[in-house]
Structure formats: structure tokens, C-alpha cells
Amino acid sequence: MFLRPNSSELDDHSILPELQHSSDHTPLMVNIQILEEFIPEVRHTIIKNNKEEMKFTLEIIKRFKKIDTFNI
């Protein structure tokens, strides 16, 4: 397992040599904290094939392109 150095999410880990059996591998236990996040839900209706729909679609595309997926 490869852990990212200095990662606050993966900094809580333990190497467990007492659980090593006949192999030359030592078990590694990583505690990963997953926090619940409140995401407000908003709903709108947009009429198909109008300027508002096109503007909304372009804005969504821009926002998706900005999402940092490095840590996923």
C-alpha cells in the first residue's frame, strides 16, 4: 500500500509486525476518517432549448472541469 506523505487524512496508521505470519509482509492498518458534509439541495426548472439552459449547461461543464480529483 502506498500512502501520500504528510497527508492529514492518512496520517493515522499502524504497522502490525505481531500479525505477520509466514510471509515476509507486515500488515498495515490505516484509519481513514470520513466526515459527513452538508450539501444544500436546490432545484430549478429550466425550459428546454432556451438561452438559460445553454448558460446553465456551460456553467456546469466549467465547474466539473475545476473539480480536483487528485485525492479521490
PDB file of N, H, CA, C and O in Angstrom:
ATOM      1  N   MET A   1       0.850  -1.165   0.000  1.00  0.00           N
ATOM      2  CA  MET A   1       0.000   0.000   0.000  1.00  0.00           C
ATOM      3  C   MET A   1       0.895   1.228   0.000  1.00  0.00           C
ATOM      4  O   MET A   1       1.896   1.273   0.716  1.00  0.00           O
ATOM      5  N   PHE A   2       0.540   2.214  -0.795  1.00  0.00           N
ATOM      6  H   PHE A   2      -0.272   2.177  -1.377  1.00  0.00           H
ATOM      7  CA  PHE A   2       1.301   3.447  -0.861  1.00  0.00           C
ATOM      8  C   PHE A   2       0.477   4.564  -0.250  1.00  0.00           C
ATOM      9  O   PHE A   2      -0.678   4.773  -0.621  1.00  0.00           O
ATOM     10  N   LEU A   3       1.074   5.274   0.679  1.00  0.00           N
ATOM     11  H   LEU A   3       2.013   5.105   0.980  1.00  0.00           H
ATOM     12  CA  LEU A   3       0.400   6.385   1.331  1.00  0.00           C
ATOM     13  C   LEU A   3       1.052   7.685   0.895  1.00  0.00           C
ATOM     14  O   LEU A   3       2.267   7.760   0.715  1.00  0.00           O
ATOM     15  N   ARG A   4       0.236   8.694   0.730  1.00  0.00           N
ATOM     16  H   ARG A   4      -0.752   8.633   0.876  1.00  0.00           H
ATOM     17  CA  ARG A   4       0.762  10.002   0.357  1.00  0.00           C
ATOM     18  C   ARG A   4       1.452  10.603   1.582  1.00  0.00           C
ATOM     19  O   ARG A   4       0.846  10.675   2.651  1.00  0.00           O
ATOM     20  N   PRO A   5       2.693  11.029   1.445  1.00  0.00           N
ATOM     21  CA  PRO A   5       3.405  11.591   2.601  1.00  0.00           C
ATOM     22  C   PRO A   5       2.749  12.878   3.101  1.00  0.00           C
ATOM     23  O   PRO A   5       2.224  13.667   2.316  1.00  0.00           O
ATOM     24  N   ASN A   6       2.788  13.073   4.404  1.00  0.00           N
ATOM     25  H   ASN A   6       3.215  12.432   5.042  1.00  0.00           H
ATOM     26  CA  ASN A   6       2.245  14.272   5.052  1.00  0.00           C
ATOM     27  C   ASN A   6       0.761  14.494   4.774  1.00  0.00           C
ATOM     28  O   ASN A   6       0.291  15.631   4.744  1.00  0.00           O
ATOM     29  N   SER A   7       0.047  13.424   4.576  1.00  0.00           N
ATOM     30  H   SER A   7       0.430  12.501   4.601  1.00  0.00           H
ATOM     31  CA  SER A   7      -1.390  13.526   4.334  1.00  0.00           C
ATOM     32  C   SER A   7      -2.113  13.492   5.674  1.00  0.00           C
ATOM     33  O   SER A   7      -1.975  12.534   6.434  1.00  0.00           O
ATOM     34  N   SER A   8      -2.879  14.530   5.960  1.00  0.00           N
ATOM     35  H   SER A   8      -2.991  15.308   5.342  1.00  0.00           H
ATOM     36  CA  SER A   8      -3.610  14.550   7.230  1.00  0.00           C
ATOM     37  C   SER A   8      -4.675  13.456   7.276  1.00  0.00           C
ATOM     38  O   SER A   8      -5.000  12.954   8.352  1.00  0.00           O
ATOM     39  N   GLU A   9      -5.226  13.079   6.100  1.00  0.00           N
ATOM     40  H   GLU A   9      -4.961  13.487   5.226  1.00  0.00           H
ATOM     41  CA  GLU A   9      -6.252  12.036   6.057  1.00  0.00           C
ATOM     42  C   GLU A   9      -5.670  10.653   6.336  1.00  0.00           C
ATOM     43  O   GLU A   9      -6.339   9.807   6.928  1.00  0.00           O
ATOM     44  N   LEU A  10      -4.430  10.421   5.913  1.00  0.00           N
ATOM     45  H   LEU A  10      -3.887  11.109   5.431  1.00  0.00           H
ATOM     46  CA  LEU A  10      -3.847   9.087   6.040  1.00  0.00           C
ATOM     47  C   LEU A  10      -2.706   9.040   7.047  1.00  0.00           C
ATOM     48  O   LEU A  10      -1.911   8.100   7.042  1.00  0.00           O
ATOM     49  N   ASP A  11      -2.622  10.037   7.902  1.00  0.00           N
ATOM     50  H   ASP A  11      -3.267  10.801   7.907  1.00  0.00           H
ATOM     51  CA  ASP A  11      -1.509  10.111   8.836  1.00  0.00           C
ATOM     52  C   ASP A  11      -1.686   9.172  10.024  1.00  0.00           C
ATOM     53  O   ASP A  11      -0.730   8.941  10.765  1.00  0.00           O
ATOM     54  N   ASP A  12      -2.859   8.635  10.222  1.00  0.00           N
ATOM     55  H   ASP A  12      -3.636   8.822   9.621  1.00  0.00           H
ATOM     56  CA  ASP A  12      -3.137   7.753  11.346  1.00  0.00           C
ATOM     57  C   ASP A  12      -3.034   6.302  10.874  1.00  0.00           C
ATOM     58  O   ASP A  12      -4.024   5.713  10.439  1.00  0.00           O
ATOM     59  N   HIS A  13      -1.841   5.735  10.962  1.00  0.00           N
ATOM     60  H   HIS A  13      -1.037   6.213  11.315  1.00  0.00           H
ATOM     61  CA  HIS A  13      -1.649   4.359  10.503  1.00  0.00           C
ATOM     62  C   HIS A  13      -0.780   3.591  11.505  1.00  0.00           C
ATOM     63  O   HIS A  13      -0.072   4.186  12.317  1.00  0.00           O
ATOM     64  N   SER A  14      -0.849   2.275  11.430  1.00  0.00           N
ATOM     65  H   SER A  14      -1.424   1.792  10.770  1.00  0.00           H
ATOM     66  CA  SER A  14      -0.062   1.409  12.305  1.00  0.00           C
ATOM     67  C   SER A  14       0.490   0.256  11.495  1.00  0.00           C
ATOM     68  O   SER A  14      -0.198  -0.319  10.652  1.00  0.00           O
ATOM     69  N   ILE A  15       1.744  -0.075  11.765  1.00  0.00           N
ATOM     70  H   ILE A  15       2.303   0.392  12.450  1.00  0.00           H
ATOM     71  CA  ILE A  15       2.351  -1.274  11.178  1.00  0.00           C
ATOM     72  C   ILE A  15       2.261  -2.352  12.249  1.00  0.00           C
ATOM     73  O   ILE A  15       2.644  -2.128  13.398  1.00  0.00           O
ATOM     74  N   LEU A  16       1.758  -3.513  11.875  1.00  0.00           N
ATOM     75  H   LEU A  16       1.446  -3.695  10.942  1.00  0.00           H
ATOM     76  CA  LEU A  16       1.451  -4.559  12.862  1.00  0.00           C
ATOM     77  C   LEU A  16       2.351  -5.786  12.677  1.00  0.00           C
ATOM     78  O   LEU A  16       1.891  -6.801  12.155  1.00  0.00           O
ATOM     79  N   PRO A  17       3.610  -5.720  13.089  1.00  0.00           N
ATOM     80  CA  PRO A  17       4.513  -6.863  12.885  1.00  0.00           C
ATOM     81  C   PRO A  17       4.105  -8.105  13.671  1.00  0.00           C
ATOM     82  O   PRO A  17       4.466  -9.222  13.301  1.00  0.00           O
ATOM     83  N   GLU A  18       3.349  -7.913  14.762  1.00  0.00           N
ATOM     84  H   GLU A  18       3.056  -7.006  15.063  1.00  0.00           H
ATOM     85  CA  GLU A  18       2.922  -9.084  15.557  1.00  0.00           C
ATOM     86  C   GLU A  18       1.914  -9.949  14.806  1.00  0.00           C
ATOM     87  O   GLU A  18       1.706 -11.107  15.166  1.00  0.00           O
ATOM     88  N   LEU A  19       1.284  -9.398  13.763  1.00  0.00           N
ATOM     89  H   LEU A  19       1.453  -8.457  13.470  1.00  0.00           H
ATOM     90  CA  LEU A  19       0.334 -10.183  12.969  1.00  0.00           C
ATOM     91  C   LEU A  19       0.983 -10.807  11.732  1.00  0.00           C
ATOM     92  O   LEU A  19       0.300 -11.439  10.926  1.00  0.00           O
ATOM     93  N   GLN A  20       2.277 -10.634  11.583  1.00  0.00           N
ATOM     94  H   GLN A  20       2.832 -10.121  12.238  1.00  0.00           H
ATOM     95  CA  GLN A  20       2.987 -11.215  10.443  1.00  0.00           C
ATOM     96  C   GLN A  20       3.081 -12.723  10.655  1.00  0.00           C
ATOM     97  O   GLN A  20       3.463 -13.188  11.728  1.00  0.00           O
ATOM     98  N   HIS A  21       2.731 -13.471   9.632  1.00  0.00           N
ATOM     99  H   HIS A  21       2.420 -13.094   8.760  1.00  0.00           H
ATOM    100  CA  HIS A  21       2.790 -14.933   9.732  1.00  0.00           C
ATOM    101  C   HIS A  21       4.008 -15.431   8.971  1.00  0.00           C
ATOM    102  O   HIS A  21       5.100 -14.891   9.144  1.00  0.00           O
ATOM    103  N   SER A  22       3.853 -16.404   8.167  1.00  0.00           N
ATOM    104  H   SER A  22       2.966 -16.843   8.026  1.00  0.00           H
ATOM    105  CA  SER A  22       4.995 -16.999   7.480  1.00  0.00           C
ATOM    106  C   SER A  22       5.495 -16.181   6.290  1.00  0.00           C
ATOM    107  O   SER A  22       6.593 -16.435   5.795  1.00  0.00           O
ATOM    108  N   SER A  23       4.726 -15.220   5.825  1.00  0.00           N
ATOM    109  H   SER A  23       3.834 -15.014   6.227  1.00  0.00           H
ATOM    110  CA  SER A  23       5.182 -14.412   4.690  1.00  0.00           C
ATOM    111  C   SER A  23       6.115 -13.303   5.183  1.00  0.00           C
ATOM    112  O   SER A  23       6.252 -13.075   6.385  1.00  0.00           O
ATOM    113  N   ASP A  24       6.733 -12.641   4.254  1.00  0.00           N
ATOM    114  H   ASP A  24       6.621 -12.826   3.278  1.00  0.00           H
ATOM    115  CA  ASP A  24       7.631 -11.545   4.626  1.00  0.00           C
ATOM    116  C   ASP A  24       6.922 -10.187   4.591  1.00  0.00           C
ATOM    117  O   ASP A  24       7.573  -9.143   4.620  1.00  0.00           O
ATOM    118  N   HIS A  25       5.596 -10.205   4.530  1.00  0.00           N
ATOM    119  H   HIS A  25       5.067 -11.054   4.506  1.00  0.00           H
ATOM    120  CA  HIS A  25       4.803  -8.972   4.519  1.00  0.00           C
ATOM    121  C   HIS A  25       4.296  -8.672   5.925  1.00  0.00           C
ATOM    122  O   HIS A  25       3.938  -9.576   6.680  1.00  0.00           O
ATOM    123  N   THR A  26       4.273  -7.402   6.258  1.00  0.00           N
ATOM    124  H   THR A  26       4.563  -6.667   5.645  1.00  0.00           H
ATOM    125  CA  THR A  26       3.762  -6.984   7.557  1.00  0.00           C
ATOM    126  C   THR A  26       2.462  -6.226   7.342  1.00  0.00           C
ATOM    127  O   THR A  26       2.412  -5.307   6.524  1.00  0.00           O
ATOM    128  N   PRO A  27       1.407  -6.596   8.063  1.00  0.00           N
ATOM    129  CA  PRO A  27       0.125  -5.901   7.893  1.00  0.00           C
ATOM    130  C   PRO A  27       0.222  -4.418   8.262  1.00  0.00           C
ATOM    131  O   PRO A  27       0.947  -4.023   9.175  1.00  0.00           O
ATOM    132  N   LEU A  28      -0.522  -3.638   7.529  1.00  0.00           N
ATOM    133  H   LEU A  28      -1.110  -3.959   6.787  1.00  0.00           H
ATOM    134  CA  LEU A  28      -0.600  -2.209   7.753  1.00  0.00           C
ATOM    135  C   LEU A  28      -2.062  -1.856   7.967  1.00  0.00           C
ATOM    136  O   LEU A  28      -2.927  -2.254   7.187  1.00  0.00           O
ATOM    137  N   MET A  29      -2.332  -1.106   9.028  1.00  0.00           N
ATOM    138  H   MET A  29      -1.629  -0.782   9.661  1.00  0.00           H
ATOM    139  CA  MET A  29      -3.696  -0.679   9.297  1.00  0.00           C
ATOM    140  C   MET A  29      -3.735   0.848   9.161  1.00  0.00           C
ATOM    141  O   MET A  29      -2.923   1.555   9.757  1.00  0.00           O
ATOM    142  N   VAL A  30      -4.694   1.343   8.368  1.00  0.00           N
ATOM    143  H   VAL A  30      -5.354   0.769   7.884  1.00  0.00           H
ATOM    144  CA  VAL A  30      -4.837   2.785   8.158  1.00  0.00           C
ATOM    145  C   VAL A  30      -6.237   3.189   8.588  1.00  0.00           C
ATOM    146  O   VAL A  30      -7.226   2.607   8.141  1.00  0.00           O
ATOM    147  N   ASN A  31      -6.316   4.178   9.451  1.00  0.00           N
ATOM    148  H   ASN A  31      -5.513   4.651   9.814  1.00  0.00           H
ATOM    149  CA  ASN A  31      -7.607   4.728   9.865  1.00  0.00           C
ATOM    150  C   ASN A  31      -7.885   5.944   8.998  1.00  0.00           C
ATOM    151  O   ASN A  31      -7.147   6.928   9.039  1.00  0.00           O
ATOM    152  N   ILE A  32      -8.948   5.871   8.216  1.00  0.00           N
ATOM    153  H   ILE A  32      -9.547   5.071   8.182  1.00  0.00           H
ATOM    154  CA  ILE A  32      -9.326   6.980   7.351  1.00  0.00           C
ATOM    155  C   ILE A  32     -10.638   7.541   7.879  1.00  0.00           C
ATOM    156  O   ILE A  32     -11.653   6.847   7.928  1.00  0.00           O
ATOM    157  N   GLN A  33     -10.599   8.795   8.269  1.00  0.00           N
ATOM    158  H   GLN A  33      -9.774   9.359   8.230  1.00  0.00           H
ATOM    159  CA  GLN A  33     -11.791   9.437   8.823  1.00  0.00           C
ATOM    160  C   GLN A  33     -12.626   9.991   7.665  1.00  0.00           C
ATOM    161  O   GLN A  33     -12.117  10.722   6.815  1.00  0.00           O
ATOM    162  N   ILE A  34     -13.891   9.641   7.643  1.00  0.00           N
ATOM    163  H   ILE A  34     -14.305   9.047   8.333  1.00  0.00           H
ATOM    164  CA  ILE A  34     -14.813  10.144   6.625  1.00  0.00           C
ATOM    165  C   ILE A  34     -15.836  11.011   7.350  1.00  0.00           C
ATOM    166  O   ILE A  34     -16.605  10.540   8.188  1.00  0.00           O
ATOM    167  N   LEU A  35     -15.819  12.285   7.000  1.00  0.00           N
ATOM    168  H   LEU A  35     -15.195  12.668   6.320  1.00  0.00           H
ATOM    169  CA  LEU A  35     -16.714  13.230   7.661  1.00  0.00           C
ATOM    170  C   LEU A  35     -17.954  13.463   6.818  1.00  0.00           C
ATOM    171  O   LEU A  35     -17.882  13.542   5.592  1.00  0.00           O
ATOM    172  N   GLU A  36     -19.082  13.570   7.486  1.00  0.00           N
ATOM    173  H   GLU A  36     -19.140  13.505   8.482  1.00  0.00           H
ATOM    174  CA  GLU A  36     -20.322  13.866   6.785  1.00  0.00           C
ATOM    175  C   GLU A  36     -20.350  15.355   6.473  1.00  0.00           C
ATOM    176  O   GLU A  36     -20.017  16.181   7.323  1.00  0.00           O
ATOM    177  N   GLU A  37     -20.742  15.688   5.270  1.00  0.00           N
ATOM    178  H   GLU A  37     -21.012  15.017   4.579  1.00  0.00           H
ATOM    179  CA  GLU A  37     -20.770  17.085   4.854  1.00  0.00           C
ATOM    180  C   GLU A  37     -22.176  17.444   4.412  1.00  0.00           C
ATOM    181  O   GLU A  37     -22.808  16.703   3.659  1.00  0.00           O
ATOM    182  N   PHE A  38     -22.657  18.574   4.878  1.00  0.00           N
ATOM    183  H   PHE A  38     -22.143  19.175   5.490  1.00  0.00           H
ATOM    184  CA  PHE A  38     -23.982  19.025   4.480  1.00  0.00           C
ATOM    185  C   PHE A  38     -23.881  19.702   3.116  1.00  0.00           C
ATOM    186  O   PHE A  38     -23.119  20.654   2.944  1.00  0.00           O
ATOM    187  N   ILE A  39     -24.642  19.213   2.161  1.00  0.00           N
ATOM    188  H   ILE A  39     -25.260  18.440   2.300  1.00  0.00           H
ATOM    189  CA  ILE A  39     -24.690  19.796   0.826  1.00  0.00           C
ATOM    190  C   ILE A  39     -26.128  20.236   0.588  1.00  0.00           C
ATOM    191  O   ILE A  39     -27.030  19.405   0.490  1.00  0.00           O
ATOM    192  N   PRO A  40     -26.337  21.553   0.495  1.00  0.00           N
ATOM    193  CA  PRO A  40     -27.710  22.026   0.292  1.00  0.00           C
ATOM    194  C   PRO A  40     -28.252  21.581  -1.069  1.00  0.00           C
ATOM    195  O   PRO A  40     -27.530  21.545  -2.065  1.00  0.00           O
ATOM    196  N   GLU A  41     -29.501  21.254  -1.078  1.00  0.00           N
ATOM    197  H   GLU A  41     -30.087  21.283  -0.268  1.00  0.00           H
ATOM    198  CA  GLU A  41     -30.139  20.798  -2.319  1.00  0.00           C
ATOM    199  C   GLU A  41     -31.047  21.902  -2.840  1.00  0.00           C
ATOM    200  O   GLU A  41     -31.940  22.378  -2.139  1.00  0.00           O
ATOM    201  N   VAL A  42     -30.806  22.294  -4.064  1.00  0.00           N
ATOM    202  H   VAL A  42     -30.080  21.907  -4.634  1.00  0.00           H
ATOM    203  CA  VAL A  42     -31.601  23.342  -4.690  1.00  0.00           C
ATOM    204  C   VAL A  42     -32.112  22.799  -6.020  1.00  0.00           C
ATOM    205  O   VAL A  42     -31.365  22.172  -6.772  1.00  0.00           O
ATOM    206  N   ARG A  43     -33.372  23.041  -6.301  1.00  0.00           N
ATOM    207  H   ARG A  43     -33.979  23.551  -5.691  1.00  0.00           H
ATOM    208  CA  ARG A  43     -33.964  22.569  -7.561  1.00  0.00           C
ATOM    209  C   ARG A  43     -34.557  23.740  -8.325  1.00  0.00           C
ATOM    210  O   ARG A  43     -35.200  24.618  -7.750  1.00  0.00           O
ATOM    211  N   HIS A  44     -34.332  23.735  -9.619  1.00  0.00           N
ATOM    212  H   HIS A  44     -33.810  23.021 -10.087  1.00  0.00           H
ATOM    213  CA  HIS A  44     -34.875  24.756 -10.511  1.00  0.00           C
ATOM    214  C   HIS A  44     -35.397  24.061 -11.760  1.00  0.00           C
ATOM    215  O   HIS A  44     -34.964  22.959 -12.099  1.00  0.00           O
ATOM    216  N   THR A  45     -36.308  24.698 -12.424  1.00  0.00           N
ATOM    217  H   THR A  45     -36.661  25.593 -12.149  1.00  0.00           H
ATOM    218  CA  THR A  45     -36.812  24.187 -13.694  1.00  0.00           C
ATOM    219  C   THR A  45     -36.318  25.107 -14.807  1.00  0.00           C
ATOM    220  O   THR A  45     -36.435  26.330 -14.719  1.00  0.00           O
ATOM    221  N   ILE A  46     -35.769  24.503 -15.847  1.00  0.00           N
ATOM    222  H   ILE A  46     -35.675  23.510 -15.919  1.00  0.00           H
ATOM    223  CA  ILE A  46     -35.275  25.274 -16.992  1.00  0.00           C
ATOM    224  C   ILE A  46     -35.990  24.759 -18.233  1.00  0.00           C
ATOM    225  O   ILE A  46     -36.090  23.551 -18.450  1.00  0.00           O
ATOM    226  N   ILE A  47     -36.473  25.666 -19.025  1.00  0.00           N
ATOM    227  H   ILE A  47     -36.392  26.647 -18.849  1.00  0.00           H
ATOM    228  CA  ILE A  47     -37.162  25.286 -20.257  1.00  0.00           C
ATOM    229  C   ILE A  47     -36.136  24.806 -21.273  1.00  0.00           C
ATOM    230  O   ILE A  47     -35.110  25.448 -21.500  1.00  0.00           O
ATOM    231  N   LYS A  48     -36.434  23.673 -21.873  1.00  0.00           N
ATOM    232  H   LYS A  48     -37.267  23.151 -21.689  1.00  0.00           H
ATOM    233  CA  LYS A  48     -35.505  23.050 -22.817  1.00  0.00           C
ATOM    234  C   LYS A  48     -35.269  23.939 -24.044  1.00  0.00           C
ATOM    235  O   LYS A  48     -36.173  24.604 -24.550  1.00  0.00           O
ATOM    236  N   ASN A  49     -33.997  23.918 -24.500  1.00  0.00           N
ATOM    237  H   ASN A  49     -33.262  23.378 -24.089  1.00  0.00           H
ATOM    238  CA  ASN A  49     -33.563  24.605 -25.718  1.00  0.00           C
ATOM    239  C   ASN A  49     -33.711  26.131 -25.660  1.00  0.00           C
ATOM    240  O   ASN A  49     -33.992  26.764 -26.678  1.00  0.00           O
ATOM    241  N   ASN A  50     -33.525  26.710 -24.498  1.00  0.00           N
ATOM    242  H   ASN A  50     -33.297  26.196 -23.672  1.00  0.00           H
ATOM    243  CA  ASN A  50     -33.519  28.175 -24.447  1.00  0.00           C
ATOM    244  C   ASN A  50     -32.149  28.659 -23.967  1.00  0.00           C
ATOM    245  O   ASN A  50     -31.285  27.846 -23.638  1.00  0.00           O
ATOM    246  N   LYS A  51     -31.947  29.972 -23.927  1.00  0.00           N
ATOM    247  H   LYS A  51     -32.648  30.633 -24.195  1.00  0.00           H
ATOM    248  CA  LYS A  51     -30.646  30.539 -23.554  1.00  0.00           C
ATOM    249  C   LYS A  51     -30.268  30.198 -22.118  1.00  0.00           C
ATOM    250  O   LYS A  51     -29.095  29.980 -21.816  1.00  0.00           O
ATOM    251  N   GLU A  52     -31.248  30.152 -21.245  1.00  0.00           N
ATOM    252  H   GLU A  52     -32.201  30.329 -21.491  1.00  0.00           H
ATOM    253  CA  GLU A  52     -30.966  29.826 -19.845  1.00  0.00           C
ATOM    254  C   GLU A  52     -30.410  28.406 -19.709  1.00  0.00           C
ATOM    255  O   GLU A  52     -29.500  28.166 -18.916  1.00  0.00           O
ATOM    256  N   GLU A  53     -30.959  27.473 -20.480  1.00  0.00           N
ATOM    257  H   GLU A  53     -31.699  27.668 -21.124  1.00  0.00           H
ATOM    258  CA  GLU A  53     -30.461  26.097 -20.451  1.00  0.00           C
ATOM    259  C   GLU A  53     -29.019  26.053 -20.941  1.00  0.00           C
ATOM    260  O   GLU A  53     -28.183  25.389 -20.328  1.00  0.00           O
ATOM    261  N   MET A  54     -28.713  26.744 -22.027  1.00  0.00           N
ATOM    262  H   MET A  54     -29.392  27.283 -22.525  1.00  0.00           H
ATOM    263  CA  MET A  54     -27.374  26.736 -22.579  1.00  0.00           C
ATOM    264  C   MET A  54     -26.378  27.344 -21.581  1.00  0.00           C
ATOM    265  O   MET A  54     -25.292  26.803 -21.375  1.00  0.00           O
ATOM    266  N   LYS A  55     -26.752  28.456 -20.973  1.00  0.00           N
ATOM    267  H   LYS A  55     -27.635  28.896 -21.141  1.00  0.00           H
ATOM    268  CA  LYS A  55     -25.896  29.110 -19.979  1.00  0.00           C
ATOM    269  C   LYS A  55     -25.656  28.184 -18.785  1.00  0.00           C
ATOM    270  O   LYS A  55     -24.524  28.049 -18.320  1.00  0.00           O
ATOM    271  N   PHE A  56     -26.705  27.557 -18.298  1.00  0.00           N
ATOM    272  H   PHE A  56     -27.625  27.667 -18.675  1.00  0.00           H
ATOM    273  CA  PHE A  56     -26.600  26.645 -17.169  1.00  0.00           C
ATOM    274  C   PHE A  56     -25.685  25.462 -17.506  1.00  0.00           C
ATOM    275  O   PHE A  56     -24.830  25.087 -16.704  1.00  0.00           O
ATOM    276  N   THR A  57     -25.866  24.887 -18.679  1.00  0.00           N
ATOM    277  H   THR A  57     -26.560  25.192 -19.331  1.00  0.00           H
ATOM    278  CA  THR A  57     -25.056  23.733 -19.088  1.00  0.00           C
ATOM    279  C   THR A  57     -23.581  24.108 -19.172  1.00  0.00           C
ATOM    280  O   THR A  57     -22.724  23.354 -18.711  1.00  0.00           O
ATOM    281  N   LEU A  58     -23.282  25.246 -19.746  1.00  0.00           N
ATOM    282  H   LEU A  58     -23.978  25.858 -20.121  1.00  0.00           H
ATOM    283  CA  LEU A  58     -21.884  25.691 -19.857  1.00  0.00           C
ATOM    284  C   LEU A  58     -21.268  25.936 -18.478  1.00  0.00           C
ATOM    285  O   LEU A  58     -20.096  25.631 -18.257  1.00  0.00           O
ATOM    286  N   GLU A  59     -22.050  26.481 -17.561  1.00  0.00           N
ATOM    287  H   GLU A  59     -23.002  26.729 -17.741  1.00  0.00           H
ATOM    288  CA  GLU A  59     -21.562  26.724 -16.208  1.00  0.00           C
ATOM    289  C   GLU A  59     -21.265  25.405 -15.486  1.00  0.00           C
ATOM    290  O   GLU A  59     -20.256  25.286 -14.791  1.00  0.00           O
ATOM    291  N   ILE A  60     -22.129  24.437 -15.652  1.00  0.00           N
ATOM    292  H   ILE A  60     -22.949  24.533 -16.216  1.00  0.00           H
ATOM    293  CA  ILE A  60     -21.906  23.110 -15.037  1.00  0.00           C
ATOM    294  C   ILE A  60     -20.634  22.476 -15.599  1.00  0.00           C
ATOM    295  O   ILE A  60     -19.837  21.919 -14.845  1.00  0.00           O
ATOM    296  N   ILE A  61     -20.442  22.554 -16.888  1.00  0.00           N
ATOM    297  H   ILE A  61     -21.090  23.007 -17.501  1.00  0.00           H
ATOM    298  CA  ILE A  61     -19.243  21.990 -17.517  1.00  0.00           C
ATOM    299  C   ILE A  61     -17.989  22.658 -16.947  1.00  0.00           C
ATOM    300  O   ILE A  61     -17.013  21.977 -16.632  1.00  0.00           O
ATOM    301  N   LYS A  62     -18.012  23.981 -16.815  1.00  0.00           N
ATOM    302  H   LYS A  62     -18.805  24.534 -17.070  1.00  0.00           H
ATOM    303  CA  LYS A  62     -16.862  24.700 -16.245  1.00  0.00           C
ATOM    304  C   LYS A  62     -16.578  24.240 -14.819  1.00  0.00           C
ATOM    305  O   LYS A  62     -15.424  24.034 -14.442  1.00  0.00           O
ATOM    306  N   ARG A  63     -17.638  24.082 -14.032  1.00  0.00           N
ATOM    307  H   ARG A  63     -18.576  24.250 -14.338  1.00  0.00           H
ATOM    308  CA  ARG A  63     -17.454  23.657 -12.633  1.00  0.00           C
ATOM    309  C   ARG A  63     -16.914  22.234 -12.536  1.00  0.00           C
ATOM    310  O   ARG A  63     -16.071  21.951 -11.686  1.00  0.00           O
ATOM    311  N   PHE A  64     -17.387  21.345 -13.390  1.00  0.00           N
ATOM    312  H   PHE A  64     -18.072  21.575 -14.081  1.00  0.00           H
ATOM    313  CA  PHE A  64     -16.860  19.976 -13.380  1.00  0.00           C
ATOM    314  C   PHE A  64     -15.381  19.951 -13.749  1.00  0.00           C
ATOM    315  O   PHE A  64     -14.619  19.164 -13.187  1.00  0.00           O
ATOM    316  N   LYS A  65     -14.975  20.783 -14.667  1.00  0.00           N
ATOM    317  H   LYS A  65     -15.594  21.422 -15.123  1.00  0.00           H
ATOM    318  CA  LYS A  65     -13.565  20.840 -15.073  1.00  0.00           C
ATOM    319  C   LYS A  65     -12.668  21.334 -13.948  1.00  0.00           C
ATOM    320  O   LYS A  65     -11.477  21.025 -13.927  1.00  0.00           O
ATOM    321  N   LYS A  66     -13.226  22.101 -13.009  1.00  0.00           N
ATOM    322  H   LYS A  66     -14.194  22.352 -13.025  1.00  0.00           H
ATOM    323  CA  LYS A  66     -12.450  22.645 -11.900  1.00  0.00           C
ATOM    324  C   LYS A  66     -12.344  21.681 -10.718  1.00  0.00           C
ATOM    325  O   LYS A  66     -11.574  21.941  -9.794  1.00  0.00           O
ATOM    326  N   ILE A  67     -13.083  20.592 -10.720  1.00  0.00           N
ATOM    327  H   ILE A  67     -13.708  20.381 -11.471  1.00  0.00           H
ATOM    328  CA  ILE A  67     -13.072  19.664  -9.582  1.00  0.00           C
ATOM    329  C   ILE A  67     -11.705  19.011  -9.481  1.00  0.00           C
ATOM    330  O   ILE A  67     -11.185  18.465 -10.455  1.00  0.00           O
ATOM    331  N   ASP A  68     -11.136  19.076  -8.293  1.00  0.00           N
ATOM    332  H   ASP A  68     -11.557  19.519  -7.502  1.00  0.00           H
ATOM    333  CA  ASP A  68      -9.827  18.454  -8.030  1.00  0.00           C
ATOM    334  C   ASP A  68     -10.063  16.985  -7.692  1.00  0.00           C
ATOM    335  O   ASP A  68     -10.572  16.666  -6.618  1.00  0.00           O
ATOM    336  N   THR A  69      -9.697  16.099  -8.601  1.00  0.00           N
ATOM    337  H   THR A  69      -9.283  16.358  -9.474  1.00  0.00           H
ATOM    338  CA  THR A  69      -9.888  14.660  -8.388  1.00  0.00           C
ATOM    339  C   THR A  69      -8.584  13.984  -7.966  1.00  0.00           C
ATOM    340  O   THR A  69      -8.504  12.756  -7.943  1.00  0.00           O
ATOM    341  N   PHE A  70      -7.572  14.770  -7.634  1.00  0.00           N
ATOM    342  H   PHE A  70      -7.637  15.768  -7.653  1.00  0.00           H
ATOM    343  CA  PHE A  70      -6.274  14.212  -7.260  1.00  0.00           C
ATOM    344  C   PHE A  70      -6.370  13.298  -6.043  1.00  0.00           C
ATOM    345  O   PHE A  70      -5.679  12.280  -5.985  1.00  0.00           O
ATOM    346  N   ASN A  71      -7.207  13.640  -5.076  1.00  0.00           N
ATOM    347  H   ASN A  71      -7.768  14.466  -5.123  1.00  0.00           H
ATOM    348  CA  ASN A  71      -7.269  12.884  -3.810  1.00  0.00           C
ATOM    349  C   ASN A  71      -8.351  11.811  -3.795  1.00  0.00           C
ATOM    350  O   ASN A  71      -8.601  11.205  -2.753  1.00  0.00           O
ATOM    351  N   ILE A  72      -8.980  11.574  -4.908  1.00  0.00           N
ATOM    352  H   ILE A  72      -8.777  12.066  -5.754  1.00  0.00           H
ATOM    353  CA  ILE A  72     -10.058  10.578  -4.935  1.00  0.00           C
ATOM    354  C   ILE A  72      -9.467   9.205  -5.159  1.00  0.00           C
ATOM    355  O   ILE A  72     -10.201   8.218  -5.216  1.00  0.00           O
TER     356      ILE A  72
END
